[in-house]
Amino acid sequence: MPHTPSPTEHLDQLVRAALARATGSLSPAAALLAWQDWSAHLAVSPGRQIALAQLAGTQAAALAHYLRDCLLAGPGDARELVLPPAQDRRFAAAAWKTWPFNLLQQSFLLTQQWWDAATHGIAGVEPHHEKMVAFWARQWLDAFSPGNQLATNPLVLQRTAAEAGANLVRGAEYLAADLLALASGRPPAPGGFTVGQDLATTPGQVVLRNRVMELIQYRPATACVHPEPVLIVPAWIMKYYILDLSPHNSLIKHLVDQGHTVFCISWKNPGAAERDLGMDDYLAEGFHAALDAVGTIVPRRRVHATGYCLGGTLLAIAAAAMARDGDARLASVSLFAAQTDFSEPGELGLFIDESQVSLLEAQMAETGYLRASQMAGAFQMLRSYDLLWSRLVSNYLLGNRSATSDLMAWNADATRMPARMHAQYLRRLFLDDDLSEGRYPVAGRPVSLGDLALPIFMVGTTTDHVAPWRSVHKLHFLSPAEITFALTSGGHNAGIVNPPGPDSHRSYQILKRPAGGTYLAPADWQAVAPTVQGSWWPAWQQWLAAHSGAPVQPPRLGATGYPPLADAPGTYVLEK
């Protein structure tokens, strides 16, 4: 049963909730502790202080020589004193190599290098605090990047001159409209896409509905199908149709067209009434209820279970419990950008510590859920250039309105998280790492990922800030199962929404580790795994087919006890 706070606990809760509202759900105590830890240890490191002072002097002298060389060489000189990191696209345009903008961007990059040296490797600083200080230093520097300012961005100045300032007028209009929408509680969202008409259009029927989810069974598109059905478990931090976007990039449609019987869970968008739903409820009324329905509609067939992101973590928990209990209904497990070990969760871990979680819990205790906007800020800061600064410059300085895409429309269709479930997820998985360490209980008994013996197909993405691929890869030493691991280019979403086609610029590495095979660390794996051009979807589909039986007649839609209730995409996906 949920804990009922005492009057004094409730008072503390109210204060923490008010603090969270004032700070955008970010803990000032966590940031202050990190800066104190860093500054206190830097203060007792005189040798490091001398080294940093020497670095600053060396950089200043180098910049002075660079300035002199630029003045002597004239405006056409495009030499660079320091190259930006390979992934940094802020200064890629040729205009940044012309005077005086080359001096501005070179000075900025040198400052960035100095702060990177200053925030790393200080003896005695806790690793979590070091990462936080380095992260916030980058955020502060990014805010003052010459690319984000009107007077120091050559592309903005060129556009302003060419349009006689019309771009700034348009940008001001866009800014006013967006601020008005935010103030009214209606955040600006991309238009032009409608769920059920443009998105999530693969034909099917809802065959089960409960307080947690709807289960969609998709209509077959081939005369015969692989006998083992595919059950997809998406994350409830997102709406399921990221896997069924437009017809040309729908993973679900791709599977159906290749002769698979596909079922997909569509999670309910929770509100205050669902505040006490926990991880056990999502396991029992989500995954297991869906598996029971699939087993009734397609009897005597084992199931290819597939999980994405948090849905993959839930699936790993469920599969481990089934292995423990001798439940053999699964044929295989596929995990897309899903972590099972949270000891190194990447930069997202910067926002998850005891102080931060206590603020989120206080807020969720008031509302009953975590709002999507409370998560959006953290994700934007993790990719501040792509998700924040580049868009601000494009919209409000260049006066552009970016073309709407189906992925952008999906991203704006946000969901909430039930208070109890999200607190359990943050504490038991992120903070305590119970799953990988054999402490996570299902039905009162802990489960072990070491019990997983089914064939596993895993996908990691190279630039994933939510589930870093090296963290995803850790299942290799947690389970002795046969694991086929694919590492694809792209991020947490775009790397998964990766349709095959002649215009695909994607590539992936793939390698199979046999059951009980030798463990390869991520760097070693990356060194030996062959690279394939194109989408990983066909490789996964072929893997599913190889683990399936001979084709059979398609099953009917629904069954006794699971009658068709509504056309896909159902009703839960439409809830705001």
Buried (B, 14 or more C-beta within 10 A) or exposed (E): EEEEBEEEEEEEBBEBBEBBBEEEBBBEBBBEBBBEBBEEBBEEBEEBEEBBEEBBEEBEEBBEEBBEEBEEEEEEBEEBBBEBEEEEEBBEBEBBBBBEBBBBBBBBBBBBBBBBBBBEEBEEBEEBBBBBBBBBBBEEBBEEBBBBBEEBBBBBBEBBEEBEEEBBEBBEEBBEEBEEEEEEEEEBBBEEBEBBEBBBBBEBBBBBBBEBBBBBBBBBBBEEBBBBBBBBBBBBBBBBBBBBBBBEBBBBBBBBBBBBBBBBBBBBBBEEEBBEBBBBBBBBBBBBBBBBBBBBBBEEBBBBBBBBBBBBBBBBBBBBBBBBEEEEBBBBBBBBBBBBBBEEBBBBBBBBBEBBBBBBBBBBBBBBBBBBBBBBBBBBBBBBBBBBBBBEBBBBBBBBEEEBBBBBBBBBBBBBBBBBBBBBBBBBBBBEBBBBBBEBEBEEEBBBBBBBBBBBBBBBBBBBBBBBBBBBBBBBBBBBBBBBBBBBBBBBBBBBBBBBEEEEEBBBBBBBBEEEEEEBEBEEBBEEBEEBEBBBBEBBBEBBBEBBEEBBEBBEBBBEEBEBBBEBBBEBBBEE
